[in-house]
Amino acid sequence: MLTFLFYLFIVLCILLILPGIRNTARIFEFPFFMGVTFLGFMGPHVYAIVQRNYPMPEDIALRGMAMTCLCVAMAWLGYHMKPSKVLLDKLKCPTSDQRLFHVGALYALIATYFFVMVRMHPGATGSQWSGSVLRYLFFTGLSAPALAICTVYVLRKQTPWTILFFGLALLAPLYSVYVGRRGLTFMFLVTIGFSLFYVRGFKLPRWALACALIVGTVHMLNIAEYRTLRTSGKLDLTQLLDMNIERNLNRAIGKTKRAISETAYGFYIMDSVTRRGSYEFGSAFWNMLIVFYVPGQIVGYDLKKNLQINIGAGDFTDLNERLRVDLNTGTTLTGIYSAYKQFWYLGSLLFFFYGVAYRHLYALVMDRRNTILMALYPAMVIYGMYIITHHVAYATTQFVFYASFCLVGYVYARKAGGESAAARRRRAAKHHEISVAERRAQRVLLSGNNRIPARD
């Protein structure tokens, strides 16, 4: 049965990826990047479990694989639900091109300023940051919508101003590429690629897509070794070329001795949650919002802790000792575990709702040409991957951040009236009204026939 579930997982992932391979214009859609993440991140882990490279009781492995297959299937099904035309019409947001560029330029300036402040801060060392550096880092996140907006405008028209602010918006993302931040590196690449597709209709050839997937796989396997070399000061071209891809692959699939994988450990905790009945019933979404957006230094850490909903919290010290697990800082237990911890197997429906939401978001950006939402789409592609690799609530939490700043930008950049001239004419005809400007337009149009309406 375990082998059957593994092959079912592979088939479902291929079902997600196949449309993007057939038509590379679809590589930015929810099914493709979810399928790539499921296969690339969880594939080696579940292969190691099926091959017994990680000793695991069969009932625990079956539960984890069943939940994984359900989540993949729900992601596919949710995206293929037909979007609501009424909702798309209500969320259409016409904007002034000039004002929207002002928004992108302002966000680029803010992100660059706080990025410099972070790099100059004495607390920005190591892996655990605290204090004011976290506040600076919060606003550095504006580099994502800034880069998207500035890239769109530099592709439309190359002027000194568009080039300048495009360069400013590049600073923080390029530094993330250098230090080996996987998520932010992919966000940078997706932003450039999606902007080219949005403005110019550029699509990757299939051979280029194949090369990109291979390079991305190699990058994922070697990123830990790259970070070690960079922090030790030994990074040079020779060291980069000497990275052992085969050794890193064997580590990923459990053929060499290493700590238990995040996926395998998540499966064990799913078993512990089942036996204890310690489900969270969606409270993780609220708690993560509190953790991200309530500043403990200002409101007090006791109040911040009291705002969180303490449902289903469990101590897994005994499990860690039994498995001899030493969790490093930054270890993630995958979105499969976190979805199961919310609502048992019904937690897979969270992937269904994500699929529906991303289908509407993509339709607003591409079908309705909503540029302000295009500014947050590349970031949401990456945080859509994080619901697999990190936590099922991650995309929702990050959407609040990016949507808030996009809403602020829209309030400034929206077109007056929010409706087209044709819509205004239809409304005026319905109510037997006509504006002063349109009366003057009629006067100009009819002046050749001496049929000028009465003056206002």
Rosetta blueprint (number, residue, H / E / L):
1 M L
2 L H
3 T H
4 F H
5 L H
6 F H
7 Y H
8 L H
9 F H
10 I H
11 V H
12 L H
13 C H
14 I H
15 L H
16 L H
17 I H
18 L H
19 P H
20 G H
21 I H
22 R H
23 N L
24 T H
25 A H
26 R H
27 I L
28 F L
29 E L
30 F H
31 P H
32 F H
33 F H
34 M H
35 G H
36 V H
37 T H
38 F H
39 L H
40 G H
41 F H
42 M H
43 G H
44 P H
45 H H
46 V H
47 Y H
48 A H
49 I H
50 V H
51 Q L
52 R L
53 N L
54 Y L
55 P L
56 M L
57 P L
58 E H
59 D H
60 I H
61 A H
62 L H
63 R H
64 G H
65 M H
66 A H
67 M H
68 T H
69 C H
70 L H
71 C H
72 V H
73 A H
74 M H
75 A H
76 W H
77 L H
78 G H
79 Y H
80 H L
81 M L
82 K L
83 P L
84 S L
85 K H
86 V H
87 L H
88 L H
89 D H
90 K H
91 L L
92 K L
93 C L
94 P L
95 T E
96 S L
97 D H
98 Q H
99 R H
100 L H
101 F H
102 H H
103 V H
104 G H
105 A H
106 L H
107 Y H
108 A H
109 L H
110 I H
111 A H
112 T H
113 Y H
114 F H
115 F H
116 V H
117 M H
118 V H
119 R H
120 M H
121 H L
122 P L
123 G L
124 A L
125 T L
126 G L
127 S L
128 Q L
129 W L
130 S L
131 G L
132 S H
133 V H
134 L H
135 R H
136 Y H
137 L H
138 F H
139 F H
140 T H
141 G L
142 L L
143 S H
144 A H
145 P H
146 A H
147 L H
148 A H
149 I H
150 C H
151 T H
152 V H
153 Y H
154 V H
155 L H
156 R H
157 K L
158 Q L
159 T L
160 P H
161 W H
162 T H
163 I H
164 L H
165 F H
166 F H
167 G H
168 L H
169 A H
170 L H
171 L H
172 A H
173 P H
174 L H
175 Y H
176 S H
177 V H
178 Y H
179 V H
180 G L
181 R L
182 R H
183 G H
184 L H
185 T H
186 F H
187 M H
188 F H
189 L H
190 V H
191 T H
192 I H
193 G H
194 F H
195 S H
196 L H
197 F H
198 Y H
199 V H
200 R H
201 G L
202 F L
203 K L
204 L L
205 P L
206 R H
207 W H
208 A H
209 L H
210 A H
211 C H
212 A H
213 L H
214 I H
215 V H
216 G H
217 T H
218 V H
219 H H
220 M H
221 L H
222 N H
223 I H
224 A H
225 E H
226 Y H
227 R H
228 T H
229 L H
230 R H
231 T H
232 S H
233 G L
234 K L
235 L L
236 D L
237 L H
238 T H
239 Q H
240 L H
241 L H
242 D L
243 M L
244 N L
245 I H
246 E H
247 R H
248 N H
249 L H
250 N H
251 R H
252 A H
253 I L
254 G L
255 K L
256 T L
257 K L
258 R L
259 A L
260 I L
261 S L
262 E H
263 T H
264 A H
265 Y H
266 G H
267 F H
268 Y H
269 I H
270 M H
271 D H
272 S H
273 V H
274 T H
275 R H
276 R H
277 G L
278 S L
279 Y L
280 E L
281 F L
282 G L
283 S H
284 A H
285 F H
286 W H
287 N H
288 M H
289 L H
290 I H
291 V H
292 F H
293 Y H
294 V L
295 P L
296 G H
297 Q H
298 I H
299 V H
300 G L
301 Y H
302 D H
303 L H
304 K H
305 K H
306 N H
307 L H
308 Q L
309 I L
310 N L
311 I L
312 G L
313 A L
314 G L
315 D L
316 F L
317 T H
318 D H
319 L H
320 N H
321 E H
322 R H
323 L H
324 R L
325 V L
326 D L
327 L L
328 N L
329 T L
330 G L
331 T L
332 T L
333 L L
334 T H
335 G H
336 I H
337 Y H
338 S H
339 A H
340 Y H
341 K H
342 Q H
343 F H
344 W H
345 Y H
346 L H
347 G H
348 S H
349 L H
350 L H
351 F H
352 F H
353 F H
354 Y H
355 G H
356 V H
357 A H
358 Y H
359 R H
360 H H
361 L H
362 Y H
363 A H
364 L H
365 V H
366 M H
367 D H
368 R L
369 R L
370 N L
371 T H
372 I H
373 L H
374 M H
375 A L
376 L L
377 Y H
378 P H
379 A H
380 M H
381 V H
382 I H
383 Y H
384 G H
385 M H
386 Y H
387 I H
388 I H
389 T H
390 H L
391 H L
392 V L
393 A L
394 Y H
395 A H
396 T H
397 T H
398 Q H
399 F H
400 V H
401 F H
402 Y H
403 A H
404 S H
405 F H
406 C H
407 L H
408 V H
409 G H
410 Y H
411 V H
412 Y H
413 A H
414 R E
415 K L
416 A L
417 G L
418 G L
419 E L
420 S L
421 A H
422 A H
423 A H
424 R H
425 R H
426 R H
427 R H
428 A H
429 A H
430 K H
431 H L
432 H L
433 E L
434 I L
435 S L
436 V H
437 A H
438 E H
439 R H
440 R H
441 A H
442 Q H
443 R H
444 V H
445 L H
446 L H
447 S H
448 G H
449 N H
450 N L
451 R L
452 I L
453 P L
454 A L
455 R L
456 D L
